[in-house]
Amino acid sequence: MIEGKTKSGFKYSIDERRLNDWTVFESMADMTSGEPNRILQGTVNFVNFVMGEDKNDLILFIRKKNKGYCDQAKVQEMVTEIVESVRELKNSSSSQG
């Protein structure tokens, strides 16, 4: 398990096996495509697959911080932060081993 906390305080736990799943690579391709519809769909797929049951916690966390609203840009921002954090953790652990 990879555990972390975003700058805004959301705590997450991700099964590392999910990060190597093909679904994540497809989602990441969409998220970095530059096409608004693909970015949104990639983000939805990423959150559903990687966050799993914790996705509701992410949505509720964002709603609490934003007066009851879950702005999709905030979700994308949080997902990007989580991806970057996980990437850094994986890089640092692979350079130590």
Contact map, one row per residue, 1 for C-alpha under 8 A:
1110000000001111000000000000000000000000000000000000000000000000000000000000000000000000000000000
1111000000001111000000000000000000000000000000000000000000000000000000000000000000000100000000000
1111100000111100000000000000000000000000000000000000000000000000000000000000000000000000000000000
0111110000111000000000000000000000000000000000000000000000000000000000000000000001001000000000000
0011111111110000000000000000000000000000000000000000000000000000000000000000000000000000000000000
0001111111100000000000000000000000000000000000000000000000000000000000000000010011000000000000000
0000111111000000000000000000000000000000000000000000000000000000000000000000000000000000000000000
0000111111000000000000000000000000000000000000000000000000000000000000000000000000000000000000000
0000111111100000000000000000000000000000000000000000000000000000000000000000000000000000000000000
0000111111110000000000000000000000000000000000000000000001001000000000000000000000000000000000000
0011110011111000000000000000000000000000000000000000000000000000000000000000000000000000000000000
0011100001111100000000000000000000000000000000000000010000000000000000000000000000000000000000000
1111000000111110000000000000000000000000000000000010000000000000000000000000000000000000000000000
1110000000011111010000000000000000000000000000000110000000000000000000000000000000000000000000000
1100000000001111111000000000000000000000000000000100000000000000000000000000000000000000000000000
1100000000000111111100000000000000000000000000000000000000000000000000000000000000000000000000000
0000000000000011111110000000000000000000000000000000000000000000000000000000000000000000000000000
0000000000000111111110010000000000000000000000001100000000000000000000000000000000000000000000000
0000000000000011111110010000000000000000000000000100000000000000000000000000000000000000000000000
0000000000000001111111011000000000000000000000000000000000000000000000000000000000000000000000000
0000000000000000111111111000000000000000000000000000000000000000000000000000000000000000000000000
0000000000000000000111111100000000000000000000000000000000000000000000000000000000000000000000000
0000000000000000000011111110000000000000000011001000000000000000000000000000000000000000000000000
0000000000000000011111111111000000000000000011001100000000000000000000000000000000000000000000000
0000000000000000000111111111100000000000000000000000000000000000000000000000000000000000000000000
0000000000000000000001111111110000000000010000000000000000000000000000000000000000000000000000000
0000000000000000000000111111111000000000111011000000000000000000000000000000000000000000000000000
0000000000000000000000011111111100000000011001000000000000000000000000000000000000000000000000000
0000000000000000000000001111111110000000010000000000000000000000000000000000000000000000000000000
0000000000000000000000000111111110100110111000000000000000000000000000000000000000000000000000000
0000000000000000000000000011111111000111111000000000000000000000000000000000000000000000000000000
0000000000000000000000000001111111000010000000000000000000000000000000000000000000000000000000000
0000000000000000000000000000111111100110000000000000000000000000000000000000000000000000000000000
0000000000000000000000000000001111110110000000000000000000000000000000000000000000000000000000000
0000000000000000000000000000010011111110000000000000000000000000000000000000000000000000000000000
0000000000000000000000000000000001111111000000000000000000000000000000000000000000000000000000000
0000000000000000000000000000000000111111100000000000000000000000000000000000000000000000000000000
0000000000000000000000000000011011111111110000000000000000000000000000000000000000000000000000000
0000000000000000000000000000011111111111111000000000000000000000000000000000000000000000000000000
0000000000000000000000000000001000011111111100000000000000000000000000000000000000000000000000000
0000000000000000000000000010011000001111111110000000000000000000000000000000000000000000000000000
0000000000000000000000000111111000000111111111000000000000000000000000000000000000000000000000000
0000000000000000000000000011011000000011111111100000000000000000000000000001001000000000000000000
0000000000000000000000000000000000000001111111110000000000000000000000000000000000000000000000000
0000000000000000000000110010000000000000111111111000000000000000000000000000000000000000000000000
0000000000000000000000110011000000000000011111111110000000000000000000000000000000000000000000000
0000000000000000000000000000000000000000001111111111001000000000000000000000001000000000000000000
0000000000000000000000000000000000000000000111111111001000000000000000000000000000000000000000000
0000000000000000010000110000000000000000000011111111000000000000000000000000000000000000000000000
0000000000000110011000010000000000000000000001111111000000000000000000000000000000000000000000000
0000000000001100000000000000000000000000000001111111111000000000000000000000000000000000000000000
0000000000000000000000000000000000000000000000111111111000000000000000000000000000000000000000000
0000000000000000000000000000000000000000000000000011111110000000000000000000000000000000000000000
0000000000010000000000000000000000000000000000000011111111000000000000000000000000000000000000000
0000000000000000000000000000000000000000000000110011111111100000000000000000000000000000000000000
0000000000000000000000000000000000000000000000000000111111110000000000000000000000000000000000000
0000000000000000000000000000000000000000000000000000111111111000000000000000000000000000000000000
0000000001000000000000000000000000000000000000000000011111111100000000000000000000000000000000000
0000000000000000000000000000000000000000000000000000001111111110000001000010000000000000000000000
0000000000000000000000000000000000000000000000000000000111111111000001000000000000000000000000000
0000000001000000000000000000000000000000000000000000000011111111100000000000000000000000000000000
0000000000000000000000000000000000000000000000000000000001111111110011100110000000000000000000000
0000000000000000000000000000000000000000000000000000000000111111111111000000000000000000000000000
0000000000000000000000000000000000000000000000000000000000011111111110000000000000000000000000000
0000000000000000000000000000000000000000000000000000000000001111111100000000000000000000000000000
0000000000000000000000000000000000000000000000000000000000000111111111000000000000000000000000000
0000000000000000000000000000000000000000000000000000000000000011111110000000000000000000000000000
0000000000000000000000000000000000000000000000000000000000000011111111000000000000000000000000000
0000000000000000000000000000000000000000000000000000000000000111011111100000000000000000000000000
0000000000000000000000000000000000000000000000000000000000110110010111110110000000000000000000000
0000000000000000000000000000000000000000000000000000000000000100000011111110000000000000000000000
0000000000000000000000000000000000000000000000000000000000000000000001111111000000000000000000000
0000000000000000000000000000000000000000000000000000000000000000000000111111100000000000000000000
0000000000000000000000000000000000000000000000000000000000000100000001111111110000000000000000000
0000000000000000000000000000000000000000000000000000000000100100000001111111111000000000000000000
0000000000000000000000000000000000000000001000000000000000000000000000011111111100000000000000000
0000000000000000000000000000000000000000000000000000000000000000000000001111111110000000000000000
0000010000000000000000000000000000000000000000000000000000000000000000000111111111000000000000000
0000000000000000000000000000000000000000001000100000000000000000000000000011111111100000000000000
0000000000000000000000000000000000000000000000000000000000000000000000000001111111110000000000000
0000010000000000000000000000000000000000000000000000000000000000000000000000111111111000000000000
0001010000000000000000000000000000000000000000000000000000000000000000000000011111111100000000000
0000000000000000000000000000000000000000000000000000000000000000000000000000001111111110000000000
0000000000000000000000000000000000000000000000000000000000000000000000000000000111111111000000000
0001000000000000000000000000000000000000000000000000000000000000000000000000000011111111100000000
0100000000000000000000000000000000000000000000000000000000000000000000000000000001111111110000000
0000000000000000000000000000000000000000000000000000000000000000000000000000000000111111111000000
0000000000000000000000000000000000000000000000000000000000000000000000000000000000011111111100000
0000000000000000000000000000000000000000000000000000000000000000000000000000000000001111111110000
0000000000000000000000000000000000000000000000000000000000000000000000000000000000000111111111000
0000000000000000000000000000000000000000000000000000000000000000000000000000000000000011111111100
0000000000000000000000000000000000000000000000000000000000000000000000000000000000000001111111110
0000000000000000000000000000000000000000000000000000000000000000000000000000000000000000111111111
0000000000000000000000000000000000000000000000000000000000000000000000000000000000000000011111111
0000000000000000000000000000000000000000000000000000000000000000000000000000000000000000001111111
0000000000000000000000000000000000000000000000000000000000000000000000000000000000000000000111111
0000000000000000000000000000000000000000000000000000000000000000000000000000000000000000000011111
